[in-house]
Amino acid sequence: MKLPSAADYIPATAAGRTFALTALISSVGTGLFLAGSTVFFIRYVGLSNAQIGLGLAIAAGFGFLATVPVGVIGDRFGPHRTLIGAQLWRAGCFVGLVFVNGPLAFIVVASCMAAAEGSTPPLTQAVVAETTGPEDRVRTMAIIRTVRNVGFSVGALLAAPLLSASSTTAYQGIVLGNALAFTISAGLLLRLRLPKSTVARTSRSALSAIRGFRDWRYVTLAGLNGVLSLHMTILSVGIPLWTVQATKAPAAIVPILVFTNTVLAVLLQVPFSNGADDSTGAGRALRRGGLALAGCCTAFALAQGTSAVVAVGVLAIGCVLLTFGELWQAVGGWQLSYLYAPEEQKATYLSVFNLGSTGQGIIGPSIVTTVVIGTGRIGWIGLAVFFVLAAALVRPVIALLDRAPRPTPVDEPAPEPLSP
């Protein structure tokens, strides 16, 4: 892996650079909100822990169901315009959150927010596909992910003084600051000049497009990617609970591990994108991701029953392996989702692919807390084996996709090739 230069972190096109800036601004707002959301819900809205958990669970399910229909809208009207609408929708939802005064209103607003949040990642990928050439898509996605991690960190730091103020105005500032970030992001997207697309837009409704989706091989690939996306839940839920409940490592090591993950992701995401320019390289990255995650789970299992010093060292090794798995999974997933998505259904296919990671976000916490942590060291070893099996299935699934004819919607003829 070659050492990156400053130029490696700058998108190749002007449109790509503008898009990366919109990602940075929106992620600052998101980081601001994530850092203060729990305090906002409890102290400003007056919700209980149970009400917050139920509301977020319902919203997550709603977001899952809305992802593909919004992707179809992206294919019909263009992912660029659809993403602008999603950003403005999210801004409006955060403004509405200021006026929430009970659990029912919270569930309604959170569900509306989730509808846009679940569709934003695939729409982002689709817009990247329109702003860059095929050879630069994965690198651009890596840059966007890098700037988003930076933005999350900046937003979290900005939330600190607002949370310290502990006033109604400060809590409103956290939410409205996020709304402002999405509004600015939408404004920048409006100014984005994309190359004229030669892809025929679909005229089908969302329902007919979903009914006409028959690419089970692509769905299988999305499922494998979803399994490997479990690293997100391991980081946010597994590491804190396992460290505190099952090891002798001090609780203070948890934020250090999370910080280490963030720093490594910022520094290494772009270098890790090298070599994933085709299905072979992308498949190799996805397999490496699975094996790294298996090593991470093994390290966490070994941290139990050791001294505090040894536990800290082993957990640190596991965190590094988790980060490597995260970076390889992201790179492999981006490229493979692009390669096997037909141009005329790009947003729809990318939305289907994103269902894997979205579904992980819904069922992942229960798997990690109940099955893995609940059964102790055996649970982590079992999860390691699961990751190895997922990695082993990547190659045969890619082979199936390579042999499959390019799918054509069942109720719409394939578009005629355009004259040069």
C-alpha positions as CSV (number, residue, x, y, z in Angstrom):
1,M,0.0,0.0,0.0
2,K,1.6,3.3,-1.1
3,L,1.6,6.2,1.2
4,P,-1.0,8.8,0.3
5,S,-0.3,12.4,-0.8
6,A,-2.4,15.4,-0.2
7,A,-3.7,15.1,-3.8
8,D,-5.1,11.7,-3.0
9,Y,-7.7,13.3,-0.7
10,I,-9.0,15.7,-3.4
11,P,-11.7,14.5,-5.9
12,A,-10.6,14.6,-9.5
13,T,-13.5,16.6,-10.8
14,A,-14.9,20.0,-9.8
15,A,-18.3,18.4,-9.2
16,G,-16.7,15.8,-7.1
17,R,-15.0,18.5,-5.0
18,T,-18.2,20.4,-4.5
19,F,-20.0,17.2,-3.5
20,A,-17.3,16.4,-1.0
21,L,-17.8,19.8,0.6
22,T,-21.6,19.2,0.9
23,A,-20.8,15.9,2.6
24,L,-18.5,17.7,5.1
25,I,-21.1,20.4,5.9
26,S,-23.9,17.9,6.4
27,S,-21.8,15.6,8.5
28,V,-20.8,18.5,10.9
29,G,-24.5,19.0,11.5
30,T,-25.0,15.2,12.0
31,G,-22.1,15.0,14.4
32,L,-23.6,18.0,16.3
33,F,-26.9,16.3,16.7
34,L,-25.6,12.8,17.5
35,A,-23.5,14.1,20.3
36,G,-26.5,15.8,21.9
37,S,-29.5,13.9,20.7
38,T,-30.0,11.7,23.8
39,V,-29.8,14.7,26.1
40,F,-32.2,16.6,23.8
41,F,-34.7,13.9,23.8
42,I,-34.7,13.4,27.6
43,R,-34.4,17.0,28.8
44,Y,-36.1,19.0,26.1
45,V,-38.7,16.6,24.7
46,G,-39.2,14.8,28.0
47,L,-39.0,11.3,26.7
48,S,-38.1,8.2,28.8
49,N,-35.3,5.8,27.7
50,A,-38.0,3.2,26.7
51,Q,-39.9,5.8,24.6
52,I,-36.7,6.8,22.9
53,G,-35.8,3.2,22.1
54,L,-39.2,2.4,20.8
55,G,-39.4,5.5,18.7
56,L,-36.0,4.9,17.1
57,A,-36.8,1.2,16.4
58,I,-40.1,2.1,14.7
59,A,-38.3,4.9,12.7
60,A,-35.5,2.4,11.7
61,G,-38.1,0.0,10.3
62,F,-39.8,2.8,8.4
63,G,-36.5,3.9,7.0
64,F,-35.8,0.4,5.8
65,L,-39.1,0.2,4.0
66,A,-38.7,3.6,2.3
67,T,-35.2,3.0,1.0
68,V,-36.0,1.3,-2.3
69,P,-39.0,3.4,-3.2
70,V,-36.9,6.5,-2.8
71,G,-34.2,4.9,-4.9
72,V,-36.8,4.3,-7.7
73,I,-37.7,8.0,-7.5
74,G,-34.0,8.7,-7.9
75,D,-34.0,6.6,-11.2
76,R,-37.1,8.4,-12.4
77,F,-36.2,12.0,-11.7
78,G,-32.4,11.7,-11.3
79,P,-30.4,11.0,-8.1
80,H,-29.1,14.6,-8.0
81,R,-32.5,16.2,-7.7
82,T,-33.8,13.4,-5.4
83,L,-30.8,13.9,-3.1
84,I,-31.5,17.6,-2.9
85,G,-35.1,16.9,-2.0
86,A,-33.9,14.4,0.7
87,Q,-31.6,17.0,2.3
88,L,-34.3,19.6,2.4
89,W,-36.7,17.0,3.8
90,R,-34.2,16.2,6.6
91,A,-33.8,19.9,7.3
92,G,-37.5,20.3,7.6
93,C,-37.7,17.3,9.9
94,F,-35.1,18.7,12.3
95,V,-37.0,22.0,12.4
96,G,-40.1,20.0,13.2
97,L,-38.2,18.2,16.0
98,V,-38.1,21.4,17.9
99,F,-41.9,21.4,18.2
100,V,-42.2,17.7,19.4
101,N,-43.7,17.5,22.8
102,G,-44.5,13.8,23.3
103,P,-43.8,10.2,22.2
104,L,-46.3,10.0,19.4
105,A,-45.1,13.2,17.7
106,F,-41.5,12.0,18.2
107,I,-42.2,8.7,16.5
108,V,-43.9,10.5,13.5
109,V,-41.0,13.0,13.1
110,A,-38.3,10.3,13.6
111,S,-39.9,8.1,11.0
112,C,-40.0,10.9,8.5
113,M,-36.4,11.6,9.2
114,A,-35.5,7.9,8.7
115,A,-37.2,7.8,5.3
116,A,-34.6,10.3,4.0
117,E,-31.7,9.0,6.1
118,G,-32.0,5.5,4.8
119,S,-32.0,6.6,1.2
120,T,-29.2,9.1,1.4
121,P,-26.3,6.6,1.2
122,P,-27.4,5.0,-2.1
123,L,-28.4,8.4,-3.5
124,T,-25.0,9.7,-2.6
125,Q,-23.4,6.8,-4.4
126,A,-25.5,7.4,-7.5
127,V,-24.6,11.1,-7.6
128,V,-20.9,10.2,-7.2
129,A,-21.4,7.9,-10.3
130,E,-22.6,11.0,-12.2
131,T,-19.8,13.3,-11.0
132,T,-16.9,11.0,-11.6
133,G,-15.7,8.4,-14.1
134,P,-15.9,4.7,-13.3
135,E,-12.2,4.6,-12.5
136,D,-12.5,7.2,-9.8
137,R,-15.8,6.3,-8.1
138,V,-14.4,4.3,-5.3
139,R,-11.7,6.8,-4.5
140,T,-14.2,9.6,-4.4
141,M,-16.5,7.6,-2.1
142,A,-13.4,7.0,0.1
143,I,-12.7,10.8,0.2
144,I,-16.3,11.5,1.0
145,R,-16.3,9.0,3.9
146,T,-13.1,10.5,5.1
147,V,-14.5,14.1,5.2
148,R,-17.6,12.8,6.8
149,N,-15.6,11.3,9.7
150,V,-13.9,14.6,10.1
151,G,-17.2,16.4,10.0
152,F,-18.7,14.0,12.7
153,S,-15.8,14.8,15.0
154,V,-16.0,18.6,14.4
155,G,-19.8,18.5,15.0
156,A,-19.3,16.5,18.3
157,L,-16.8,19.1,19.5
158,L,-19.3,21.9,18.7
159,A,-22.0,20.2,20.7
160,A,-19.9,20.3,23.9
161,P,-20.4,23.9,24.8
162,L,-24.1,23.7,23.9
163,L,-24.6,20.7,26.2
164,S,-22.7,22.4,28.9
165,A,-25.0,25.4,28.7
166,S,-27.9,23.0,29.5
167,S,-30.6,25.5,28.4
168,T,-33.6,25.3,26.2
169,T,-31.9,27.7,23.7
170,A,-28.8,25.5,23.6
171,Y,-30.9,22.3,23.0
172,Q,-32.7,24.0,20.2
173,G,-29.4,25.2,18.7
174,I,-28.2,21.6,18.5
175,V,-31.2,20.6,16.4
176,L,-31.5,23.7,14.3
177,G,-27.8,23.7,13.7
178,N,-28.3,20.3,12.0
179,A,-31.2,21.7,10.0
180,L,-29.0,24.6,8.8
181,A,-26.3,22.2,7.8
182,F,-28.6,20.2,5.6
183,T,-30.1,23.4,4.1
184,I,-26.6,24.7,3.1
185,S,-25.8,21.2,1.8
186,A,-28.9,21.3,-0.4
187,G,-28.0,24.8,-1.6
188,L,-24.5,23.6,-2.7
189,L,-26.1,20.6,-4.4
190,L,-28.3,22.9,-6.4
191,R,-25.2,24.7,-7.8
192,L,-23.6,21.4,-8.7
193,R,-23.2,21.1,-12.5
194,L,-23.3,17.5,-13.6
195,P,-22.3,16.1,-17.0
196,K,-25.3,15.5,-19.2
197,S,-26.5,12.0,-18.5
198,T,-27.1,9.7,-21.4
199,V,-29.0,7.2,-19.3
200,A,-32.6,6.8,-20.0
201,R,-34.8,7.6,-16.9
202,T,-37.4,5.1,-16.0
203,S,-41.1,6.1,-16.1
204,R,-42.3,3.3,-13.9
205,S,-43.9,3.7,-10.5
206,A,-42.1,2.6,-7.3
207,L,-44.5,-0.3,-6.8
208,S,-44.0,-1.7,-10.4
209,A,-40.2,-1.2,-10.1
210,I,-40.1,-3.2,-6.8
211,R,-42.3,-5.9,-8.2
212,G,-40.1,-6.1,-11.3
213,F,-36.9,-6.6,-9.3
214,R,-35.6,-10.1,-10.0
215,D,-31.9,-10.0,-9.5
216,W,-31.5,-12.4,-6.6
217,R,-27.8,-12.6,-7.1
218,Y,-27.4,-8.9,-6.4
219,V,-29.6,-9.3,-3.3
220,T,-27.4,-12.1,-2.1
221,L,-24.3,-9.9,-2.5
222,A,-26.2,-7.2,-0.6
223,G,-26.8,-9.7,2.2
224,L,-23.2,-10.7,2.5
225,N,-22.2,-7.0,2.6
226,G,-24.8,-6.5,5.3
227,V,-23.3,-9.3,7.4
228,L,-19.8,-7.7,7.1
229,S,-21.4,-4.3,8.0
230,L,-22.0,-5.6,11.5
231,H,-18.7,-3.9,12.4
232,M,-20.8,-0.7,12.9
233,T,-22.8,-2.4,15.8
234,I,-19.7,-4.0,17.2
235,L,-18.0,-0.6,17.5
236,S,-21.0,1.3,18.9
237,V,-22.5,-1.5,21.1
238,G,-20.2,-4.5,21.3
239,I,-16.9,-2.8,22.4
240,P,-18.4,-0.6,25.2
241,L,-20.5,-3.4,26.7
242,W,-17.9,-6.2,26.4
243,T,-15.1,-4.0,27.8
244,V,-17.1,-2.9,30.8
245,Q,-18.9,-6.1,31.6
246,A,-16.6,-8.9,30.6
247,T,-13.0,-7.7,30.9
248,K,-10.8,-6.1,33.5
249,A,-9.9,-3.2,31.2
250,P,-10.9,0.2,32.7
251,A,-14.0,1.8,31.2
252,A,-12.0,4.9,30.3
253,I,-10.4,2.8,27.5
254,V,-13.7,2.7,25.5
255,P,-13.6,6.3,24.2
256,I,-9.9,5.9,23.4
257,L,-10.7,2.8,21.3
258,V,-13.5,4.6,19.5
259,F,-11.2,7.6,18.9
260,T,-8.5,5.2,17.5
261,N,-11.1,3.8,15.1
262,T,-12.1,7.3,13.9
263,V,-8.5,8.5,13.4
264,L,-7.4,5.3,11.5
265,A,-10.6,5.6,9.3
266,V,-9.7,9.2,8.4
267,L,-6.1,8.4,7.6
268,L,-6.5,5.0,5.9
269,Q,-9.8,5.0,4.0
270,V,-8.3,6.5,0.8
271,P,-5.2,4.3,0.8
272,F,-7.4,1.2,1.3
273,S,-9.4,2.1,-1.8
274,N,-6.4,1.4,-4.0
275,G,-6.5,-1.9,-6.0
276,A,-10.3,-2.2,-5.9
277,D,-10.9,-1.0,-9.5
278,D,-12.6,-4.2,-10.7
279,S,-14.6,-7.2,-9.4
280,T,-11.4,-9.1,-8.6
281,G,-9.9,-6.3,-6.5
282,A,-13.3,-5.4,-4.9
283,G,-14.0,-9.0,-4.0
284,R,-10.5,-9.4,-2.5
285,A,-11.2,-6.3,-0.4
286,L,-14.5,-7.7,0.8
287,R,-12.9,-11.0,1.7
288,R,-10.1,-9.3,3.6
289,G,-12.7,-7.3,5.5
290,G,-14.4,-10.5,6.6
291,L,-11.1,-12.1,7.7
292,A,-10.1,-8.9,9.6
293,L,-13.4,-8.9,11.4
294,A,-13.0,-12.5,12.3
295,G,-9.6,-11.7,13.8
296,C,-11.2,-8.8,15.7
297,C,-13.8,-11.1,17.2
298,T,-11.1,-13.6,18.2
299,A,-9.1,-10.8,19.9
300,F,-12.2,-9.7,21.9
301,A,-12.8,-13.3,23.0
302,L,-9.2,-13.5,24.2
303,A,-9.5,-10.3,26.2
304,Q,-11.8,-12.0,28.8
305,G,-10.1,-13.5,31.8
306,T,-6.8,-11.7,31.4
307,S,-5.2,-8.9,33.5
308,A,-6.2,-5.3,32.9
309,V,-3.0,-4.5,31.0
310,V,-3.3,-7.5,28.7
311,A,-7.0,-6.9,28.2
312,V,-6.3,-3.3,27.1
313,G,-3.6,-4.5,24.6
314,V,-5.8,-7.2,23.2
315,L,-8.8,-4.9,22.9
316,A,-6.6,-2.4,21.1
317,I,-5.5,-5.0,18.6
318,G,-9.1,-6.0,18.1
319,C,-10.1,-2.4,17.5
320,V,-7.4,-2.0,14.8
321,L,-8.5,-5.2,13.1
322,L,-12.1,-4.0,13.3
323,T,-11.1,-0.7,11.6
324,F,-9.3,-2.6,8.8
325,G,-12.4,-4.8,8.3
326,E,-14.5,-1.7,8.2
327,L,-12.3,0.0,5.5
328,W,-12.0,-3.1,3.3
329,Q,-15.8,-3.8,3.6
330,A,-16.6,-0.2,2.6
331,V,-14.3,-0.3,-0.5
332,G,-15.4,-3.7,-1.7
333,G,-19.1,-2.9,-1.1
334,W,-18.9,0.4,-3.1
335,Q,-17.2,-1.1,-6.1
336,L,-19.2,-4.3,-6.3
337,S,-22.5,-2.4,-5.9
338,Y,-21.5,-0.1,-8.8
339,L,-20.3,-2.9,-11.1
340,Y,-23.4,-5.0,-11.0
341,A,-26.0,-2.2,-11.0
342,P,-27.5,-1.4,-14.5
343,E,-27.1,2.3,-15.4
344,E,-30.8,2.8,-16.0
345,Q,-31.6,1.4,-12.6
346,K,-28.5,2.7,-10.7
347,A,-30.3,4.3,-7.8
348,T,-32.8,1.4,-7.4
349,Y,-30.0,-1.2,-7.3
350,L,-27.8,0.8,-4.9
351,S,-30.8,1.2,-2.6
352,V,-31.4,-2.5,-2.6
353,F,-27.7,-3.0,-1.8
354,N,-28.0,-0.6,1.1
355,L,-30.7,-2.7,2.6
356,G,-28.1,-5.1,3.8
357,S,-26.3,-2.5,6.0
358,T,-29.7,-0.9,7.0
359,G,-31.0,-4.3,8.1
360,Q,-27.9,-4.8,10.1
361,G,-28.6,-1.6,12.0
362,I,-32.0,-3.0,12.9
363,I,-31.2,-6.5,14.0
364,G,-27.4,-6.1,14.7
365,P,-27.8,-4.7,18.3
366,S,-29.9,-7.7,19.4
367,I,-27.4,-10.1,17.8
368,V,-24.4,-8.5,19.5
369,T,-26.0,-8.0,22.9
370,T,-28.0,-11.2,23.2
371,V,-26.3,-13.8,21.1
372,V,-22.6,-12.7,21.2
373,I,-22.1,-10.9,24.5
374,G,-24.8,-13.0,26.2
375,T,-22.9,-16.2,25.5
376,G,-19.5,-14.7,26.3
377,R,-16.3,-15.9,24.6
378,I,-18.1,-18.7,22.7
379,G,-20.3,-16.0,21.1
380,W,-17.3,-14.0,19.8
381,I,-15.7,-17.1,18.4
382,G,-19.0,-18.0,16.7
383,L,-19.3,-14.6,15.2
384,A,-15.7,-14.9,14.0
385,V,-16.6,-18.2,12.2
386,F,-19.7,-16.4,10.7
387,F,-17.5,-13.7,9.3
388,V,-15.1,-16.3,7.8
389,L,-18.0,-18.0,6.1
390,A,-19.3,-14.7,4.7
391,A,-15.9,-14.0,3.3
392,A,-15.7,-17.4,1.7
393,L,-19.0,-16.9,-0.1
394,V,-17.9,-13.6,-1.7
395,R,-16.0,-15.3,-4.6
396,P,-18.8,-17.7,-5.6
397,V,-21.5,-15.0,-5.5
398,I,-19.4,-12.7,-7.7
399,A,-18.9,-15.6,-10.1
400,L,-22.7,-16.0,-10.2
401,L,-23.1,-12.3,-11.0
402,D,-20.4,-12.4,-13.7
403,R,-22.3,-15.3,-15.5
404,A,-25.7,-13.7,-15.1
405,P,-27.2,-11.7,-18.0
406,R,-27.8,-8.1,-17.3
407,P,-31.3,-7.8,-15.9
408,T,-34.0,-5.9,-17.8
409,P,-37.2,-4.7,-16.0
410,V,-40.0,-7.1,-16.7
411,D,-42.5,-4.5,-17.6
412,E,-40.3,-2.1,-19.6
413,P,-38.3,-2.8,-22.7
414,A,-34.6,-2.2,-22.7
415,P,-33.7,1.4,-23.9
416,E,-32.4,1.7,-27.4
417,P,-28.7,2.6,-27.5
418,L,-28.1,6.3,-28.1
419,S,-26.3,7.5,-31.2
420,P,-22.9,9.1,-30.5
